Every structure is written in C-alpha cells, then in structure tokens.
Amino acid sequence: MKKPIVLIASDEHLPHTIPNNIRVAKSIHEAQSVCGLTIGEEYVEFRRYIGLQTTGSRPWVVMINQGNHQVVGLAFPTLQLAIQAIA
C-alpha cells in the first residue's frame, strides 16, 4: 500500500472534501512528527510566496523535504493537479 500524500495548508485554503490518501498538517514540523513525512519525500504545500516571488495563480507547490530545508519542485493552479504530480 502506498504511503499517504502529505498536504500542508491552513484551514482557509483546504477544499471541502479531502481524498482518503491525503494527510493534512499545518506546518512542516507537524507533517514530520504527526504525518510521518520523511527526508526526500515529496509533499504539497499552499504557498503565497516562494522566496520573494509570489506564486500568483499557481499556489499549490510540490516540495521535497530535506530535513532542515525544503526544495521547491513544481507549482500548480489547483490542489488536484499537485496531488496528481506526486501520485
């Protein structure tokens, strides 16, 4: 069985329904400790900015957990597309 996808987002950005294979966290620390996010694993995060640049119409970002820092992958306009990129 495939490990659930981790999503980091605040309540205001979460969709009304979340698929069963998604684990939700409010921060990277919660994702690591509660959701079991490991180093090297991809996750989806709602981001308004990447560095100093706005994500604009592509706020759902696939990130790679590197422990003490995170690596930006791709940005998507919808949560569904970001989840499909990981799956």
C-alpha positions in Angstrom: 0.0 0.0 0.0 1.3 3.4 -1.0 2.1 5.9 1.8 -0.5 8.8 2.0 0.3 12.2 0.4 1.1 14.9 2.9 -0.6 18.3 2.4 0.4 21.4 4.4 -2.2 24.2 4.4 -4.2 26.3 6.7 -8.0 25.7 7.2 -8.8 28.6 4.9 -7.1 27.0 1.9 -8.3 23.4 2.3 -11.0 22.1 0.0 -14.3 21.0 1.5 -13.5 17.4 0.7 -10.1 15.8 1.0 -9.3 12.4 -0.6 -8.6 9.5 1.8 -5.0 9.2 0.7 -4.2 12.7 2.0 -2.8 13.6 5.4 -3.2 17.3 6.4 -0.7 19.2 8.5 -0.5 22.9 9.5 3.4 23.1 9.4 6.4 21.2 8.2 7.2 20.2 11.8 3.7 18.7 12.2 4.0 16.9 8.9 7.2 15.3 10.0 6.1 14.3 13.5 2.4 13.5 13.1 2.1 12.6 9.4 5.4 10.7 9.1 6.9 12.9 6.4 10.5 11.6 5.8 13.6 13.2 4.3 13.5 13.0 0.5 9.7 12.6 0.4 7.6 15.0 -1.7 4.6 16.8 -0.2 2.1 19.5 -1.3 2.0 22.9 0.3 -0.2 26.0 -0.2 2.3 28.9 -0.7 1.7 32.6 -1.4 5.4 33.1 -2.0 8.5 31.1 -2.9 11.4 33.2 -1.7 10.5 36.8 -2.7 8.4 35.8 -5.7 4.6 35.4 -5.5 3.2 32.1 -6.6 0.2 34.0 -8.0 -2.2 31.7 -9.8 -0.1 28.6 -9.0 -0.2 28.4 -5.2 -0.1 24.6 -4.8 3.6 23.8 -4.7 5.2 20.3 -4.7 8.0 20.4 -2.2 10.8 18.0 -1.3 11.5 17.5 2.4 15.3 17.9 3.1 15.1 18.0 6.9 16.3 21.4 7.9 15.4 23.0 4.5 12.8 22.4 1.8 13.3 22.2 -2.0 10.8 23.7 -4.4 9.6 21.4 -7.1 6.7 22.5 -9.3 3.8 24.9 -8.8 0.2 24.2 -9.9 -3.0 26.2 -10.1 -5.1 23.5 -8.3 -4.6 21.1 -5.5 -5.8 18.2 -7.7 -3.0 18.8 -10.2 -0.4 19.0 -7.5 -1.6 15.7 -6.0 -1.6 14.0 -9.4 2.0 15.1 -9.9 3.1 13.3 -6.7 0.9 10.3 -7.3 
